[in-house]
Amino acid sequence: MEINLRKLQEIQVVELIGDVDASTAPEVQQEILPLAQPNSKLLLDMSQVPYMSSAGLRVLLSLYRQATAQDGKLVLVGLSEDLQDTMSVTGFLDFFATGDTLEAGLAQLKETVA
Amino acid sequence: MTITERIDIHPTHNYENYKLRRGKPFPFGATLVPGGVNFSIFSSHATSCTLVLFKKHAEQPMVEIPFPEEFRIGNVYCMVVFDLDYENLEYGYRMDGPNDFAAGQWFDKTKILSDPYGKIMGGRDVWGVLPDWNDIYQHRSRIVFDDFDWEDDRPLEIEPEDQIIYEMHVRSFTRDASSGIKEKHQGTFAGIRDKIPYLKELGVNAIELMPIFEFDEFENSRINPETGEMLLNYWGYSTVDFFAPKAGYAATGKLGMQADELKALVKELHKNGIEIILDVVFNHTAEGNEQGPTISFRGIDNKTYYMLTPEGYYFNFSGCGNTLNCNNPIVRNLVLDCLRYWAEEYHIDGFRFDLASILGRDPWGFPLANPPLLESLAFDPILAKCKLIAEAWDAGGLYQVGSFPAYGRWAEWNGKYRDTLRKFIKGDATVGEMAQRLQGSPDLYAWEGRAPATSINFITAHDGFTLMDLVSYNGKHNQANGENNNDGDNSNESWNCGWEGVTDDPAINALRRRQIKNAVAMLMVSQGVPMILMGDELGRTKHGNNNTYCHDNQLNWLDWQLLETNVDLFRFFKHCIAFRKAHPVLRNRQHFQNQDYVGSGYADITWHGTKAWNADWSPDSRSLAFMLCGKHARQGTFTDNYIYVAMNVHWQANWFELPGLPTGMNWHVFANTGVPSPADIWQPGTEPQLENQTGMLLGDRSVAILVGK
């Protein structure tokens, strides 16, 4: 599991690489939950995540809850078709703004600034 | 300053590399606790118990941990195991104890047993994948996350009399490619969610799912010698795990996310105003008779969970090999825990109990006057707003339609409604009984003070013919089931309209369509709760097979192309449902009093025939009409239109004289099945006024519904 963090202006970009399952979810949680700060703008680049288990999806939802509780925004980009479908039928997708590409996600977050 | 850490998160014992601590007996099952998993299981006769842990899909256990004797509290073995990767864990138990058939004891520590309180189950993760029969543990208990984000959702609590139920089978509804949904959603909970817009358009506000508790579709699977086709336990009336949703019904079952997928479906149904009722099978289990497999209960506490003869054999009131011992206090609690779990954890709106009369038998099989289980369910605080619906008979000869111990709570599948309507529709002279059925069967329920909504009215259900087959076949044609047509009900009260099966005779086909419309028209103007069978609104056929429990093919899969070929039927159903919803006078909360108690000049219900105010109750009468006074809607609390329904089941047309309306009102035609589509029915609210207000000609075998406004 690899987690790359970078800032693009006020937007925090998180690039996840690898499966997020029960064995890697704790690490992801530890790394990304602290990023949910007041008014934070978070972009999760999922394009290199082939698979997420139940536990992995729960980390995402935790992040969403923590971010929105502090008026933050969260966008997921680059979800594979499979992952998007799994998230859709299990109800997780209902909570998230999504974009196909990094640029689309950034645009969404910037719109919310204006 | 708050205490940051519980002091019971530290292990006290070790077994090999595993850290342990004494667990808590409640709740039963496997529960996530800080740092580990609490395993708790009951057996009143076991002498020892071992927890068996597998890595997901592994052939052999990764460890077997005997419960230290000091971890047993009463008859409950409970233990916390720390640091488990519970997402990839499968667990079971070995129980040691007496093995003595005559004494009803079946302990065998060579078997690995699934948890009666297991919340999800592996082993049949994907529908129809042939199991490895050499696997030492077939049905593997697993651990589930129970933190689904429901937001504000809760059960809808639709008033019972306002329900319109659609009985369906998860896989059959969308498995056929004609459903037009994504292939991986076909036949799943996700597929139902994709089809919510269809259900909304039809107008039903409750779906009743045939069993969705984990079952083994390969139970008693066999090859049909005639066709070479594999026959399965397709319907699933044979539970393996009462707490687990069927993994094979979830698009995400192979990921172990069936619980989330089902919850997401429930949440979306609720958002769209549709309730979900589960068909639950507590009368028996998948362990079958003495020759059946040992899965769970039999090896954990055979004598407690099953009704046994004095010689140790299984009583068979279910017709399925064994009978769950529902009025034993332990089993009673299991049933109650189970239903509470589904209501609380899955937001289920109601339950339909398969062969519910068994739940009222004592451990020796005798019917109880005051069955504790039924009483507990009726008065339970968590289930208080759930619909409880009994299939009020069993395979042991108990028939309790009208007499099921109800405690003011239980509704019943009204088998008498089904039989009477079928006879009347095919032209048998049964007007007297028909009048009772149209009124919500007061002959069965009013004397006990039970409301009309006690009666779940249906003409067809999963058992028996579809509505199209009811008007296309005189007898069942079950050869495909591989039992020489011996299975399935023989008393179908059906009529083929002149030819057995498919025909290109236009007159016969026209009559069949009319009969289908007659049936749904009568159903939707009856007091009580209407239930329709999936696909009847599309003229679905099973080619005369009235017992398709074993077919995973087009016999059961709904053909969505029918929506094009039979759009007139769909439209007729849709408008009939909308009409029912538009008129509270069709959905009364109390039985009719046959008098005018609001001063409208009309009794709440009046009976007519070819002559107004003069119903023909003679034994060979085949015409019947009734009028509902709109001012008596819901005991006069609503002002509704007047509604007049004329039914001519005679083979000749008849002139029906219409009862006069209050001054200023006129009769309008909502439906007349004797007229070809699209003039057979009108969108509620747009009904055209009748030219002749004094009478109408009603064609042979036709039903008319008029609105006075």
Chai-1 contact restraints between the chains, C-beta under 6 A:
chainA,res_idxA,chainB,res_idxB,connection_type,confidence,min_distance_angstrom,max_distance_angstrom,comment,restraint_id
A,A22,B,D85,contact,1.0,0.0,6.0,A-B,restraint_1
A,A22,B,E87,contact,1.0,0.0,6.0,A-B,restraint_2
A,S53,B,E87,contact,1.0,0.0,6.0,A-B,restraint_3
A,S54,B,F145,contact,1.0,0.0,6.0,A-B,restraint_4
A,S54,B,M257,contact,1.0,0.0,6.0,A-B,restraint_5
A,A55,B,E87,contact,1.0,0.0,6.0,A-B,restraint_6
A,T86,B,T252,contact,1.0,0.0,6.0,A-B,restraint_7
A,V89,B,A190,contact,1.0,0.0,6.0,A-B,restraint_8
A,V89,B,A251,contact,1.0,0.0,6.0,A-B,restraint_9
A,V89,B,T252,contact,1.0,0.0,6.0,A-B,restraint_10
A,V89,B,E261,contact,1.0,0.0,6.0,A-B,restraint_11
A,T90,B,T252,contact,1.0,0.0,6.0,A-B,restraint_12
A,T90,B,M257,contact,1.0,0.0,6.0,A-B,restraint_13
A,T90,B,D260,contact,1.0,0.0,6.0,A-B,restraint_14
A,T90,B,E261,contact,1.0,0.0,6.0,A-B,restraint_15
A,T90,B,A264,contact,1.0,0.0,6.0,A-B,restraint_16
A,G91,B,A264,contact,1.0,0.0,6.0,A-B,restraint_17
